C-alpha cells in the first residue's frame, strides 16, 4: 500500500478479520468512550467496532460522524486508531457503505479506481 492510501472498510470487514494487521480507513458515528483508552463507533454498515486510542486524540464527540484511520488487530477484534477526521452531521453512512461494498470492493469492475496509482 502506498503511503496515505488505505482500504476503505466497514464494521463487517473489521470484525471478520479480512484485513487483520492492515492499515485501513473506516467511517462511522462515534458512540461511547471510557475517556482514557478506547471508544466505540457504529461503522457505516451499522456494526459496532472498538477503537483503541485516547479519545481526546481522536477529537471524540458522541453522535458525530468521522473517518478514522488505523491498524486492524490481527485477530480482527477492533483496531488501533491513529487519525480521525470529522465528516459532518449530514454524512450519509448508508450511501458510503454502498460505495465500499458495491463499487470499491476488490471484486468490483471499478476497484481499479480505489487503489493507489503505481505509475
N, C-alpha and C positions, 0 to 999 in steps of 0.2 A: 504494500500500500504506500502510495506517495504521502509525503508529509502533509498533514492537514486534510486529507481526504479519507473518510471513513464510511463503512457500510451504514446505511440507514436501516434501523431495525425497530421492531415493535416489541411489546412485552412477551409475546409467544416466542419470538426468536431468542430472547434473552433466557427465558425460563426453560426452553428445551435444549439448551447447551449447544445449539447450532453454531454459535460464534464464540464459544468458550475461549478465553485468553486473548481475544482480539479487541482492538480499539474500535468503538462504534459511536454512532450518533443516535440518540433516542429522543423523541418528542412526547411530552405528556404534561399532565396537570399535577402540580405539587399537592400532596395530600397531608402528610404529617411528618413530624421530626421529633427526635429526642432532645434536640437543641445542642447536641455535642458531636456526635459522630455518624449519624445516619438520618436519612429521610426516605420517604416513600413517594413514588409518583404513580399516577394512573397513566400508563402508556397509551398511545393513540388507538390501540385496539381494545382498551378497557381493562387490560391485565395490570395488576399491581406489581411493581418492581421496587426492590430495596436498593438504595444508593448509599454507598459508604463514602462519606465526606463530611466535613464540617459544614453544616447548613448555612452558616454565615458566609462561607467562601462561595457558596452557590447562589447567594442573594435569595434565599428561600422565602417565598411568600405563598402561604397556603391559598389554593384555588387558582393560582396563576399558571399559565402555560409557558413552558420553557423547552429549549433544546439543550440536552446535556450530552457532553462527550466524555467517554470514559472507557475503561477496560472491563470487559465481562469476566467474571470469575471463571476459572477453569471448569468448575462443576455447574456453571450456569445459574448459580444461586445469587443473583444480584450483580452489581458491578461497582467498581471504584470510580467515582465521578471526579473529573478534573476541571471541567469548564462548563459553565451554564450561560445561556443567552435567553433573556425574556422574549417571548414572541407575541405578546399582546393578548387581550381578553377575548378577541373575536376570532382567534385562530381556529380553523375547522379541523378538529382531530380526526373525524371520520374520513374526510376527504384525503388528509395526509396518509392515513392508513391505507386507503385505496391506492394511492400513489406508490407506496413502497411494496405493497403486496401484489399489485397487478401490473405496474409499469416498470418499477426499478428492481424487481426481483431478478436473480441471476438467470432464470429460465424465460424471461420476457424477451420479446423481439426488440425491445427498447433498452435493454440493460446496458448496451454499449455507451449510452449517454449518461450513465450514472457511475462510471469508473474513471479514474484519472487518465488523462491523455499521456501516453508514454513516448510520444514523439518529441 
